[in-house]
Amino acid sequence: MDQLPMWVEVIVAALLVVGGVFTLVGAIGMLRFPDFYMRLHAPTKATTLGVGGVLLASLALSWWRGEFGVHELLITLFLFITAPVSANLMAKAAMHLHVPSKAGEPPRGARP
């Protein structure tokens, strides 16, 4: 296998590190947030960006090798579309089931 140029390795490594950091933040958020509604943010925001960073690193590496990474592109697109929709549906179901929140009530006069 051919040696990759240094700038390609730096880009791929940076994307992997950024993806790993976002995934770690999402995992810590799942442990630290006190209730269901707050925990929805961790997998839908931070972990989505983490997996997106790893997939973009894979996409950049496959493009450099001369392969068109359709799989990585489709996985990233599917992930960025489905994660917010699934989080919205879970939040609506939790509200319908009256799952309690520790966030408290909004102040009087605040818009819903």
MMTF fields as JSON, N, C-alpha, C and O atoms, coordinates in Angstrom:
{
  "mmtfVersion": "1.0.0",
  "mmtfProducer": "UNKNOWN",
  "numBonds": 447,
  "numAtoms": 448,
  "numGroups": 112,
  "numChains": 1,
  "numModels": 1,
  "chainsPerModel": [1],
  "groupsPerChain": [112],
  "chainIdList": ["A"],
  "bondAtomList": [4, 2, 8, 6, 12, 10, 16, 14, 20, 18, 24, 22, 28, 26, 32, 30, 36, 34, 40, 38, 44, 42, 48, 46, 52, 50, 56, 54, 60, 58, 64, 62, 68, 66, 72, 70, 76, 74, 80, 78, 84, 82, 88, 86, 92, 90, 96, 94, 100, 98, 104, 102, 108, 106, 112, 110, 116, 114, 120, 118, 124, 122, 128, 126, 132, 130, 136, 134, 140, 138, 144, 142, 148, 146, 152, 150, 156, 154, 160, 158, 164, 162, 168, 166, 172, 170, 176, 174, 180, 178, 184, 182, 188, 186, 192, 190, 196, 194, 200, 198, 204, 202, 208, 206, 212, 210, 216, 214, 220, 218, 224, 222, 228, 226, 232, 230, 236, 234, 240, 238, 244, 242, 248, 246, 252, 250, 256, 254, 260, 258, 264, 262, 268, 266, 272, 270, 276, 274, 280, 278, 284, 282, 288, 286, 292, 290, 296, 294, 300, 298, 304, 302, 308, 306, 312, 310, 316, 314, 320, 318, 324, 322, 328, 326, 332, 330, 336, 334, 340, 338, 344, 342, 348, 346, 352, 350, 356, 354, 360, 358, 364, 362, 368, 366, 372, 370, 376, 374, 380, 378, 384, 382, 388, 386, 392, 390, 396, 394, 400, 398, 404, 402, 408, 406, 412, 410, 416, 414, 420, 418, 424, 422, 428, 426, 432, 430, 436, 434, 440, 438, 444, 442],
  "bondOrderList": [1, 1, 1, 1, 1, 1, 1, 1, 1, 1, 1, 1, 1, 1, 1, 1, 1, 1, 1, 1, 1, 1, 1, 1, 1, 1, 1, 1, 1, 1, 1, 1, 1, 1, 1, 1, 1, 1, 1, 1, 1, 1, 1, 1, 1, 1, 1, 1, 1, 1, 1, 1, 1, 1, 1, 1, 1, 1, 1, 1, 1, 1, 1, 1, 1, 1, 1, 1, 1, 1, 1, 1, 1, 1, 1, 1, 1, 1, 1, 1, 1, 1, 1, 1, 1, 1, 1, 1, 1, 1, 1, 1, 1, 1, 1, 1, 1, 1, 1, 1, 1, 1, 1, 1, 1, 1, 1, 1, 1, 1, 1],
  "groupList": [{"groupName": "MET", "atomNameList": ["N", "CA", "C", "O"], "elementList": ["N", "C", "C", "O"], "formalChargeList": [0, 0, 0, 0], "bondAtomList": [1, 0, 2, 1, 3, 2], "bondOrderList": [1, 1, 2], "singleLetterCode": "M", "chemCompType": "L-PEPTIDE LINKING"}, {"groupName": "ASP", "atomNameList": ["N", "CA", "C", "O"], "elementList": ["N", "C", "C", "O"], "formalChargeList": [0, 0, 0, 0], "bondAtomList": [1, 0, 2, 1, 3, 2], "bondOrderList": [1, 1, 2], "singleLetterCode": "D", "chemCompType": "L-PEPTIDE LINKING"}, {"groupName": "GLN", "atomNameList": ["N", "CA", "C", "O"], "elementList": ["N", "C", "C", "O"], "formalChargeList": [0, 0, 0, 0], "bondAtomList": [1, 0, 2, 1, 3, 2], "bondOrderList": [1, 1, 2], "singleLetterCode": "Q", "chemCompType": "L-PEPTIDE LINKING"}, {"groupName": "LEU", "atomNameList": ["N", "CA", "C", "O"], "elementList": ["N", "C", "C", "O"], "formalChargeList": [0, 0, 0, 0], "bondAtomList": [1, 0, 2, 1, 3, 2], "bondOrderList": [1, 1, 2], "singleLetterCode": "L", "chemCompType": "L-PEPTIDE LINKING"}, {"groupName": "PRO", "atomNameList": ["N", "CA", "C", "O"], "elementList": ["N", "C", "C", "O"], "formalChargeList": [0, 0, 0, 0], "bondAtomList": [1, 0, 2, 1, 3, 2], "bondOrderList": [1, 1, 2], "singleLetterCode": "P", "chemCompType": "L-PEPTIDE LINKING"}, {"groupName": "TRP", "atomNameList": ["N", "CA", "C", "O"], "elementList": ["N", "C", "C", "O"], "formalChargeList": [0, 0, 0, 0], "bondAtomList": [1, 0, 2, 1, 3, 2], "bondOrderList": [1, 1, 2], "singleLetterCode": "W", "chemCompType": "L-PEPTIDE LINKING"}, {"groupName": "VAL", "atomNameList": ["N", "CA", "C", "O"], "elementList": ["N", "C", "C", "O"], "formalChargeList": [0, 0, 0, 0], "bondAtomList": [1, 0, 2, 1, 3, 2], "bondOrderList": [1, 1, 2], "singleLetterCode": "V", "chemCompType": "L-PEPTIDE LINKING"}, {"groupName": "GLU", "atomNameList": ["N", "CA", "C", "O"], "elementList": ["N", "C", "C", "O"], "formalChargeList": [0, 0, 0, 0], "bondAtomList": [1, 0, 2, 1, 3, 2], "bondOrderList": [1, 1, 2], "singleLetterCode": "E", "chemCompType": "L-PEPTIDE LINKING"}, {"groupName": "ILE", "atomNameList": ["N", "CA", "C", "O"], "elementList": ["N", "C", "C", "O"], "formalChargeList": [0, 0, 0, 0], "bondAtomList": [1, 0, 2, 1, 3, 2], "bondOrderList": [1, 1, 2], "singleLetterCode": "I", "chemCompType": "L-PEPTIDE LINKING"}, {"groupName": "ALA", "atomNameList": ["N", "CA", "C", "O"], "elementList": ["N", "C", "C", "O"], "formalChargeList": [0, 0, 0, 0], "bondAtomList": [1, 0, 2, 1, 3, 2], "bondOrderList": [1, 1, 2], "singleLetterCode": "A", "chemCompType": "L-PEPTIDE LINKING"}, {"groupName": "GLY", "atomNameList": ["N", "CA", "C", "O"], "elementList": ["N", "C", "C", "O"], "formalChargeList": [0, 0, 0, 0], "bondAtomList": [1, 0, 2, 1, 3, 2], "bondOrderList": [1, 1, 2], "singleLetterCode": "G", "chemCompType": "PEPTIDE LINKING"}, {"groupName": "PHE", "atomNameList": ["N", "CA", "C", "O"], "elementList": ["N", "C", "C", "O"], "formalChargeList": [0, 0, 0, 0], "bondAtomList": [1, 0, 2, 1, 3, 2], "bondOrderList": [1, 1, 2], "singleLetterCode": "F", "chemCompType": "L-PEPTIDE LINKING"}, {"groupName": "THR", "atomNameList": ["N", "CA", "C", "O"], "elementList": ["N", "C", "C", "O"], "formalChargeList": [0, 0, 0, 0], "bondAtomList": [1, 0, 2, 1, 3, 2], "bondOrderList": [1, 1, 2], "singleLetterCode": "T", "chemCompType": "L-PEPTIDE LINKING"}, {"groupName": "ARG", "atomNameList": ["N", "CA", "C", "O"], "elementList": ["N", "C", "C", "O"], "formalChargeList": [0, 0, 0, 0], "bondAtomList": [1, 0, 2, 1, 3, 2], "bondOrderList": [1, 1, 2], "singleLetterCode": "R", "chemCompType": "L-PEPTIDE LINKING"}, {"groupName": "TYR", "atomNameList": ["N", "CA", "C", "O"], "elementList": ["N", "C", "C", "O"], "formalChargeList": [0, 0, 0, 0], "bondAtomList": [1, 0, 2, 1, 3, 2], "bondOrderList": [1, 1, 2], "singleLetterCode": "Y", "chemCompType": "L-PEPTIDE LINKING"}, {"groupName": "HIS", "atomNameList": ["N", "CA", "C", "O"], "elementList": ["N", "C", "C", "O"], "formalChargeList": [0, 0, 0, 0], "bondAtomList": [1, 0, 2, 1, 3, 2], "bondOrderList": [1, 1, 2], "singleLetterCode": "H", "chemCompType": "L-PEPTIDE LINKING"}, {"groupName": "LYS", "atomNameList": ["N", "CA", "C", "O"], "elementList": ["N", "C", "C", "O"], "formalChargeList": [0, 0, 0, 0], "bondAtomList": [1, 0, 2, 1, 3, 2], "bondOrderList": [1, 1, 2], "singleLetterCode": "K", "chemCompType": "L-PEPTIDE LINKING"}, {"groupName": "SER", "atomNameList": ["N", "CA", "C", "O"], "elementList": ["N", "C", "C", "O"], "formalChargeList": [0, 0, 0, 0], "bondAtomList": [1, 0, 2, 1, 3, 2], "bondOrderList": [1, 1, 2], "singleLetterCode": "S", "chemCompType": "L-PEPTIDE LINKING"}, {"groupName": "ASN", "atomNameList": ["N", "CA", "C", "O"], "elementList": ["N", "C", "C", "O"], "formalChargeList": [0, 0, 0, 0], "bondAtomList": [1, 0, 2, 1, 3, 2], "bondOrderList": [1, 1, 2], "singleLetterCode": "N", "chemCompType": "L-PEPTIDE LINKING"}],
  "groupTypeList": [0, 1, 2, 3, 4, 0, 5, 6, 7, 6, 8, 6, 9, 9, 3, 3, 6, 6, 10, 10, 6, 11, 12, 3, 6, 10, 9, 8, 10, 0, 3, 13, 11, 4, 1, 11, 14, 0, 13, 3, 15, 9, 4, 12, 16, 9, 12, 12, 3, 10, 6, 10, 10, 6, 3, 3, 9, 17, 3, 9, 3, 17, 5, 5, 13, 10, 7, 11, 10, 6, 15, 7, 3, 3, 8, 12, 3, 11, 3, 11, 8, 12, 9, 4, 6, 17, 9, 18, 3, 0, 9, 16, 9, 9, 0, 15, 3, 15, 6, 4, 17, 16, 9, 10, 7, 4, 4, 13, 10, 9, 13, 4],
  "groupIdList": [1, 2, 3, 4, 5, 6, 7, 8, 9, 10, 11, 12, 13, 14, 15, 16, 17, 18, 19, 20, 21, 22, 23, 24, 25, 26, 27, 28, 29, 30, 31, 32, 33, 34, 35, 36, 37, 38, 39, 40, 41, 42, 43, 44, 45, 46, 47, 48, 49, 50, 51, 52, 53, 54, 55, 56, 57, 58, 59, 60, 61, 62, 63, 64, 65, 66, 67, 68, 69, 70, 71, 72, 73, 74, 75, 76, 77, 78, 79, 80, 81, 82, 83, 84, 85, 86, 87, 88, 89, 90, 91, 92, 93, 94, 95, 96, 97, 98, 99, 100, 101, 102, 103, 104, 105, 106, 107, 108, 109, 110, 111, 112],
  "secStructList": [7, 7, 7, 7, 7, 2, 2, 2, 2, 2, 2, 2, 2, 2, 2, 2, 2, 2, 2, 2, 2, 2, 2, 2, 2, 2, 2, 2, 2, 2, 2, 2, 7, 7, 1, 2, 2, 2, 2, 6, 2, 0, 0, 0, 0, 0, 2, 2, 2, 2, 2, 2, 2, 2, 2, 2, 2, 2, 2, 2, 2, 2, 2, 2, 6, 6, 7, 7, 7, 2, 2, 2, 2, 2, 2, 2, 2, 2, 2, 2, 2, 2, 2, 2, 2, 2, 2, 2, 2, 2, 2, 2, 2, 2, 2, 2, 6, 6, 7, 7, 7, 1, 1, 7, 7, 7, 7, 6, 6, 7, 7, 7],
  "xCoordList": [0.846, 0.0, 0.895, 1.919, 0.494, 1.28, 1.175, 0.173, 2.263, 2.29, 1.444, 1.557, 0.605, -0.227, 0.597, 1.498, 0.301, 0.965, 0.593, -0.462, 1.478, 1.292, 0.017, -0.662, -0.337, -1.504, -2.796, -3.772, -2.816, -4.0, -4.128, -5.224, -3.005, -3.025, -3.477, -4.202, -3.057, -3.441, -4.942, -5.605, -5.476, -6.914, -7.728, -8.685, -7.347, -8.081, -7.959, -8.943, -6.764, -6.576, -7.377, -7.955, -7.419, -8.181, -9.671, -10.352, -10.181, -11.593, -11.901, -12.963, -10.985, -11.19, -11.163, -11.956, -10.251, -10.177, -11.428, -11.995, -11.859, -13.071, -14.281, -15.11, -14.377, -15.473, -15.431, -16.469, -14.235, -14.093, -14.453, -15.068, -14.072, -14.39, -15.895, -16.455, -16.552, -18.004, -18.709, -19.682, -18.233, -18.831, -18.627, -19.533, -17.446, -17.182, -18.086, -18.622, -18.259, -19.15, -20.582, -21.293, -21.005, -22.347, -22.518, -23.565, -21.492, -21.56, -21.576, -22.306, -20.787, -20.79, -22.142, -22.653, -22.714, -24.037, -25.107, -26.016, -25.012, -25.985, -25.89, -26.896, -24.692, -24.514, -24.868, -25.397, -24.584, -24.696, -26.075, -26.493, -26.788, -28.066, -29.085, -29.136, -29.907, -30.743, -32.053, -32.571, -32.606, -33.894, -33.928, -32.992, -35.039, -35.182, -35.037, -34.354, -35.667, -35.669, -34.266, -33.881, -33.519, -32.148, -31.237, -30.307, -31.509, -30.694, -30.911, -30.075, -32.001, -32.236, -31.185, -30.886, -30.633, -29.659, -28.352, -27.716, -27.947, -26.649, -26.557, -25.626, -27.474, -27.325, -27.688, -27.161, -28.585, -29.018, -28.097, -28.032, -27.399, -26.518, -25.063, -24.452, -24.518, -23.084, -22.675, -21.687, -23.415, -23.03, -23.239, -22.472, -24.26, -24.452, -23.265, -22.786, -22.796, -21.621, -20.374, -19.497, -20.284, -19.145, -19.088, -18.039, -20.199, -20.249, -20.058, -19.429, -20.589, -20.381, -18.911, -18.448, -18.165, -16.732, -15.965, -15.075, -16.3, -15.634, -15.962, -15.082, -17.209, -17.585, -16.949, -16.584, -16.814, -16.128, -14.641, -14.057, -14.033, -12.643, -12.523, -11.598, -13.439, -13.446, -13.693, -13.085, -14.586, -14.877, -13.659, -13.36, -12.953, -11.757, -10.67, -9.995, -10.495, -9.48, -9.819, -8.937, -11.075, -11.462, -11.366, -10.996, -11.689, -11.54, -10.079, -9.758, -9.185, -7.767, -7.251, -6.383, -7.76, -7.339, -7.973, -7.685, -8.832, -9.432, -10.757, -11.282, -11.306, -12.61, -13.648, -13.381, -14.81, -15.873, -16.672, -17.362, -16.594, -17.215, -18.693, -19.105, -19.487, -20.935, -21.536, -22.463, -21.008, -21.561, -21.442, -22.399, -20.272, -20.065, -20.95, -21.496, -21.083, -21.912, -23.381, -24.063, -23.862, -25.255, -25.504, -26.55, -24.556, -24.707, -24.759, -25.606, -23.865, -23.843, -25.151, -25.73, -25.614, -26.864, -28.039, -28.87, -28.104, -29.187, -29.159, -30.208, -27.976, -27.838, -28.281, -28.997, -27.866, -28.219, -29.699, -30.241, -30.351, -31.79, -32.611, -33.584, -32.235, -33.083, -32.913, -33.867, -31.747, -31.537, -32.464, -33.073, -32.601, -33.533, -34.992, -35.773, -35.363, -36.75, -37.079, -38.137, -36.166, -36.427, -36.442, -37.244, -35.571, -35.574, -36.875, -37.419, -37.368, -38.63, -39.781, -40.64, -39.797, -40.864, -40.777, -41.807, -39.576, -39.431, -39.867, -40.503, -39.528, -39.94, -41.457, -42.055, -42.081, -43.548, -44.21, -45.212, -43.647, -44.205, -44.046, -44.954, -42.903, -42.688, -43.644, -44.158, -43.882, -44.838, -46.249, -47.013, -46.593, -47.911, -48.095, -49.188, -47.013, -47.069, -46.834, -46.813, -46.655, -46.443, -45.201, -45.239, -44.109, -42.832, -42.356, -42.273, -42.039, -41.655, -40.29, -39.42, -40.135, -38.881, -38.359, -39.133, -37.039, -36.423, -36.065, -35.428, -36.458, -36.125, -36.983, -36.585, -38.123, -38.976, -39.914, -39.891, -40.726, -41.695, -41.057, -40.181, -41.48, -40.975, -41.527, -42.616, -40.801, -41.301, -42.578, -42.836, -43.377, -44.644, -44.36, -43.409, -45.211, -45.074, -44.095, -43.941, -43.44, -42.507, -43.303, -44.357, -42.791, -43.471, -43.268, -42.212, -44.266, -44.125, -43.167, -42.942],
  "yCoordList": [-1.172, 0.0, 1.239, 1.283, 2.228, 3.458, 4.283, 4.264, 5.007, 5.918, 7.149, 7.724, 7.55, 8.736, 9.993, 9.987, 11.07, 12.343, 12.83, 12.497, 13.61, 14.081, 14.901, 14.774, 15.741, 16.594, 15.774, 16.164, 14.651, 13.782, 13.118, 13.029, 12.651, 12.042, 13.028, 12.656, 14.283, 15.309, 15.578, 15.692, 15.677, 15.933, 14.775, 14.99, 13.545, 12.372, 12.257, 11.968, 12.481, 12.402, 13.482, 13.22, 14.69, 15.774, 15.452, 15.692, 14.911, 14.539, 13.418, 13.416, 12.469, 11.391, 11.906, 11.47, 12.833, 13.399, 14.215, 14.093, 15.047, 15.839, 14.924, 15.157, 13.883, 12.926, 12.217, 12.007, 11.845, 11.19, 12.095, 11.651, 13.364, 14.313, 14.533, 14.55, 14.703, 14.886, 13.642, 13.758, 12.463, 11.23, 11.101, 10.673, 11.468, 11.438, 12.413, 12.078, 13.606, 14.591, 14.069, 14.258, 13.417, 12.838, 11.734, 11.636, 10.898, 9.822, 10.384, 9.884, 11.409, 12.047, 12.703, 12.661, 13.307, 13.918, 12.902, 13.193, 11.708, 10.659, 10.274, 9.933, 10.328, 9.973, 11.115, 10.877, 12.342, 13.483, 14.136, 14.631, 14.149, 14.847, 14.109, 12.879, 14.861, 14.223, 13.609, 12.706, 14.05, 13.494, 13.198, 13.501, 12.598, 12.11, 13.22, 13.042, 14.345, 15.42, 15.986, 16.287, 16.125, 16.626, 15.586, 15.929, 14.323, 13.262, 13.12, 12.536, 13.636, 13.585, 14.387, 14.065, 15.407, 16.253, 15.533, 15.761, 14.667, 14.012, 13.138, 13.324, 12.198, 11.38, 12.105, 11.784, 13.079, 13.714, 14.824, 15.109, 15.446, 16.557, 16.112, 16.037, 15.82, 15.56, 14.255, 14.223, 13.196, 11.918, 11.908, 11.274, 12.596, 12.693, 13.386, 12.944, 14.458, 15.139, 14.276, 14.332, 13.474, 12.582, 11.512, 11.29, 10.856, 9.844, 10.502, 9.92, 11.704, 12.431, 12.729, 12.633, 13.089, 13.346, 12.098, 12.162, 10.965, 9.708, 9.305, 8.851, 9.468, 9.123, 10.07, 9.645, 11.344, 12.271, 11.93, 12.108, 11.445, 10.993, 9.798, 9.73, 8.872, 7.709, 8.13, 7.591, 9.091, 9.604, 10.284, 10.073, 11.096, 11.778, 10.785, 10.954, 9.755, 8.743, 7.94, 7.657, 7.575, 6.809, 7.665, 7.156, 8.948, 9.823, 9.985, 10.045, 10.056, 10.19, 8.935, 9.027, 7.794, 6.537, 6.313, 5.315, 7.229, 7.133, 6.419, 6.147, 6.11, 5.468, 6.523, 7.418, 6.412, 7.346, 6.721, 5.725, 7.282, 6.711, 7.016, 7.856, 6.348, 6.574, 6.082, 6.694, 4.98, 4.433, 5.427, 5.645, 6.019, 6.967, 8.196, 8.709, 8.658, 9.828, 9.552, 10.394, 8.379, 8.026, 7.806, 8.199, 7.186, 6.986, 8.335, 8.544, 9.252, 10.578, 11.321, 11.902, 11.308, 11.972, 11.368, 12.094, 10.041, 9.358, 9.687, 9.901, 9.73, 10.021, 11.444, 11.662, 12.411, 13.801, 14.077, 15.048, 13.248, 13.432, 12.727, 13.293, 11.505, 10.718, 11.05, 10.894, 11.501, 11.757, 12.847, 12.633, 14.003, 15.01, 14.571, 14.902, 13.833, 13.38, 12.385, 12.47, 11.438, 10.451, 11.115, 10.734, 12.099, 12.795, 13.569, 13.601, 14.182, 14.908, 13.957, 14.273, 12.799, 11.834, 11.285, 11.085, 11.038, 10.558, 11.63, 11.318, 12.893, 13.971, 14.132, 14.341, 14.035, 14.134, 12.978, 13.168, 11.771, 10.618, 10.788, 10.452, 11.305, 11.529, 12.586, 12.452, 13.626, 14.651, 14.083, 14.419, 13.228, 12.603, 11.689, 11.597, 11.016, 10.116, 10.843, 10.213, 12.172, 13.009, 12.592, 12.493, 12.351, 12.038, 13.309, 14.358, 13.236, 14.454, 14.984, 14.232, 16.294, 16.959, 17.671, 18.164, 17.723, 18.436, 19.861, 20.562, 20.302, 21.638, 22.695, 23.857, 22.323, 23.29, 23.971, 23.709, 24.835, 25.564, 26.808, 27.406, 27.209, 28.462, 29.65, 29.554, 30.765, 31.929, 32.466, 32.266, 33.155, 33.723, 34.738, 35.517, 34.697, 35.629, 35.164, 35.834, 34.036, 33.518, 32.871, 32.275, 33.001, 32.382, 30.876, 30.408, 30.103, 28.636, 28.161, 26.958],
  "zCoordList": [0.0, 0.0, 0.0, 0.681, -0.765, -0.874, 0.403, 1.118, 0.648, 1.796, 1.483, 0.4, 2.419, 2.22, 2.462, 3.3, 1.738, 2.032, 3.435, 3.974, 3.991, 5.368, 5.518, 6.537, 4.54, 4.673, 4.669, 5.31, 3.959, 3.969, 5.335, 5.888, 5.875, 7.203, 8.267, 9.19, 8.148, 9.127, 9.049, 10.08, 7.847, 7.687, 8.251, 8.995, 7.898, 8.378, 9.895, 10.577, 10.423, 11.875, 12.593, 13.648, 12.04, 12.667, 12.674, 13.671, 11.573, 11.536, 12.523, 13.147, 12.669, 13.633, 15.07, 15.905, 15.355, 16.706, 17.017, 18.103, 16.072, 16.279, 16.469, 17.349, 15.642, 15.794, 17.129, 17.756, 17.572, 18.863, 20.027, 20.997, 19.937, 21.006, 21.099, 22.195, 19.955, 19.981, 20.516, 21.26, 20.149, 20.649, 22.151, 22.866, 22.632, 24.073, 24.816, 25.873, 24.28, 24.911, 24.941, 25.928, 23.87, 23.853, 24.879, 25.518, 25.042, 26.034, 27.447, 28.303, 27.698, 29.025, 29.288, 30.407, 28.254, 28.409, 28.747, 29.524, 28.17, 28.501, 29.972, 30.594, 30.523, 31.93, 32.874, 33.96, 32.479, 33.39, 33.42, 34.467, 32.297, 32.271, 33.131, 33.114, 33.892, 34.908, 34.414, 35.072, 33.299, 32.898, 31.397, 30.657, 30.979, 29.608, 28.57, 27.562, 28.808, 27.826, 27.607, 26.478, 28.676, 28.543, 27.903, 27.174, 28.177, 27.59, 26.09, 25.4, 25.582, 24.129, 23.361, 22.212, 23.972, 23.285, 23.016, 21.987, 23.93, 23.793, 22.538, 21.755, 22.31, 21.107, 19.823, 18.758, 19.914, 18.669, 18.213, 17.017, 19.107, 18.7, 18.665, 17.598, 19.828, 19.921, 19.244, 18.51, 19.482, 18.906, 17.401, 16.677, 16.921, 15.473, 14.816, 13.772, 15.416, 14.87, 14.991, 14.129, 16.057, 16.222, 15.145, 14.539, 14.909, 13.855, 12.497, 11.613, 12.32, 11.066, 10.826, 9.69, 11.865, 11.721, 11.32, 10.472, 11.922, 11.582, 10.143, 9.411, 9.739, 8.372, 7.354, 6.258, 7.708, 6.801, 6.671, 5.602, 7.745, 7.668, 6.734, 5.924, 6.841, 5.944, 4.503, 3.578, 4.317, 2.978, 2.368, 1.193, 3.15, 2.649, 2.279, 1.263, 3.088, 2.803, 1.55, 0.739, 1.388, 0.195, -1.061, -2.118, -0.973, -2.138, -2.524, -3.711, -1.534, -1.846, -2.546, -3.414, -2.189, -2.809, -4.173, -4.834, -4.598, -5.927, -5.966, -7.045, -4.819, -4.751, -4.386, -3.584, -4.97, -4.61, -3.488, -3.705, -2.295, -1.104, -1.009, -0.21, -1.809, -1.797, -0.478, 0.052, 0.047, 1.283, 2.44, 3.183, 2.581, 3.672, 3.517, 4.493, 2.292, 2.03, 2.348, 2.932, 1.966, 2.244, 3.735, 4.251, 4.426, 5.873, 6.579, 7.449, 6.217, 6.835, 6.568, 7.486, 5.339, 4.988, 5.752, 6.298, 5.787, 6.501, 7.986, 8.593, 8.575, 9.998, 10.316, 11.293, 9.506, 9.768, 9.523, 10.052, 8.737, 8.509, 9.587, 10.084, 9.955, 10.858, 12.326, 13.088, 12.761, 14.192, 14.737, 15.785, 14.079, 14.625, 14.571, 15.463, 13.533, 13.419, 14.529, 15.152, 14.777, 15.835, 17.215, 18.067, 17.448, 18.734, 18.926, 20.03, 17.877, 17.962, 18.282, 19.105, 17.633, 17.911, 19.327, 19.97, 19.823, 21.206, 22.205, 23.212, 21.929, 22.829, 22.834, 23.89, 21.668, 21.616, 22.352, 23.041, 22.205, 22.921, 24.423, 25.183, 24.86, 26.296, 26.83, 27.94, 26.056, 26.493, 26.566, 27.471, 25.618, 25.604, 26.818, 27.376, 27.219, 28.371, 29.694, 30.752, 29.641, 30.82, 31.609, 32.836, 30.898, 31.552, 32.239, 31.6, 33.537, 34.256, 33.813, 33.375, 33.941, 33.617, 34.848, 35.667, 34.974, 36.088, 35.713, 36.499, 34.536, 34.082, 34.77, 34.839, 35.265, 35.927, 34.951, 33.749, 35.486, 34.676, 34.083, 34.707, 32.886, 32.331, 33.117, 33.682, 33.165, 33.907, 33.277, 32.09, 34.098, 33.599, 32.497, 32.562, 31.497, 30.391, 29.313, 28.292, 29.524, 28.522, 27.396, 27.616, 26.229, 25.077, 25.109, 25.534, 24.667, 24.661, 23.607, 23.475]
}
